[in-house]
Each structure stands twice: as C-alpha cells, then as structure tokens.
C-alpha cells in the first residue's frame, strides 16, 4: 500500500508453544494482560466456554489447536485409542459455544484430515498441529483481504460505529469488522470509531476500545443505548460489524444488539455492513430461524464488572446473539468479494 503505514493488528492472543495452547485471557482485559496455558483438549474447551478466547474465527482456531492437543496426548496409546480421543475431543469442543459456526467448521476440518490420513499416531498428531497453525495463519490473511475490500466501501474521513469485538482478538489477527476499520484508517477512510460498550460482557468497552487504541485508531466509547441518538445527530457514517453465523439467505447472527443497530441504521440512512469470512457462512441454515442462539449465565446480566446491580433473585433472559434479516445488510464483505443479496437469493454462488 505505497507509503501508507500498515497496521499490524496482532496481539499474539493465540499461540502454540512448548506443547501448550497459550491464550491471552480476554476476560481480564484491559486491566491485566495475563496468558492462560491449555495442555489438554478439556482445558481448551473450558477456555472457549468461559470466553478466555472468543469471537467466531478465534473460537474455531482455538478448537483446532484443542484437537491437536488431543492427538498429541493420545499418540502413545495406539491408533484406535487416538481416534477415540479425537472423537471425544470433537464432542467436548463442539459443546462449548453453539452459535459460532467457525467452531464446527474447524472441528470438521480436523476430523476430515483424521479420516483421510494413513499416518501413524505420532505423525498424525504432528499433521493436526500443522493444520491448526495453517488455519490460524490463513484466518489472519483472510481478514486482511476482508479489511481491504470493506474499506473501499467507506468514503474518506468516515466516522464508523462497531459493536462487540470483531477485531484482531476475535480472529487469527487483524479482525473482520476490525480489519475493515484498520484498512480504512490506514487509507484515510476512517477518521474515528464509535464503539458500543456491548452489554453484558462488554466486548466493545473492554476489547475493541483496547485493541483499536493500541493501534492508534481514535475511539469514542458509547453505551449501547446511545447509538440511536448518535445516528440522529449525524455522527455515524457507516456501521460495520462481524458475524457468528450467516445463513444461506444472508440472515446474520451476531452479538446481541446487532439487529437493533441494523434497524436504526435503515431508519437513519446509515449503511450497515457485515464483515465475515466464508467459514462463517452456514449453507445448512436456510435462514436465521435455523441458527441456534446461545443463552449465557444469568449473572452476566444481574451484575456489572462483578458487582451485583439488580435484585439477586430477579429473572433474567440472556441471549448472547440476535439475528439481523438479510434485507437490512447493505453488503456482506467476505474474502471472496462483496455480496449484496436481493430477496430470495442465496449465498451459494460465493462459495462456488
Ligand atoms: O460472544 P462473543 O464475544 O464470542 O461474540 C463475538 C461476536 O459477536 C463477534 O461479532 C463475532 O464473533 C465476529 S468475530 C470476527
């Protein structure tokens, strides 16, 4: 990008070192930068479930390394026992976060390799680790492509709003929506980023504000209920979000609150873009109603930053995601290009 300063967007939040999956503990950001080591597939699954690592592509990558851990741990017990352990790991890892389809995509990729490999157990373990590393690297490269394609949609000097964290921390690096913002900032198209705090887990306040500020990108933090007002004031030029699963008809499951933003965007004439790799497209889900929506613990809503802010016994509903109908999405930005679906069209063509 002739003379323009590239933005790295890599916080080394997922690594495989000395036989362990090493994760930056995203629950503790931005106050502490602490790393957690997973040495077994169960530890990797627990880290995904408790959101040490989160964001659809990052969840898939961590699960890939979890499968590699299982293969290595059981390599000494013979091919049959290793296969059984891998099937068990696929079940345990697959039971962690139901909405992010990249989780299942990654596990299936690993198992497909197991099915076709004729290698002995030690060699198979090595192959699975290489495959997980390749998925990791590939995801970061895919995000750069998404970033560059999406940035071109933004007029120069735009003020962009994003929700949750679809940044470097949520991917193999660079980010999907975060990638569009990074490439856009590099190219002078993004001037500042309005970041929704994203109740209840605060991925916007804790993670997006942290990672964009680290890369020198100007951030304005708002609470979720300020977005409509900001749009009405004309402060928002475009909205860019990520996705956990995109159905065949283009409906998008993403962090709870995304749907509301899409409806508001339409009302205020603000373009609404979704950035996601093709690994997030689930052709088996015909529409949004086919996407399972994760419900998370009640405590996340009753408390804020660990402090109780509601009656201890109040009933809570805590869906982690919502579905935005395809008609509200002005463009889906994938590594293979931009998609604008007309009513009744399917994403099949982009997957080739
Ligand atoms: O519950 P989370 O933090 O895993 O939810 C993350 C999101 O909703 C992201 O927007 C999505 O996974 C896209 S990540 C590139």
Boltz pocket constraint, residues with backbone or C-beta under 6 A from the ligand:
constraints:
  - pocket:
      binder: B
      contacts: [[A, 54], [A, 55], [A, 56], [A, 57], [A, 100], [A, 163], [A, 164], [A, 165], [A, 166], [A, 167], [A, 170], [A, 171], [A, 175], [A, 176], [A, 177], [A, 203], [A, 241], [A, 242], [A, 243], [A, 244], [A, 254], [A, 255], [A, 256], [A, 275], [A, 320]]
      max_distance: 6.0
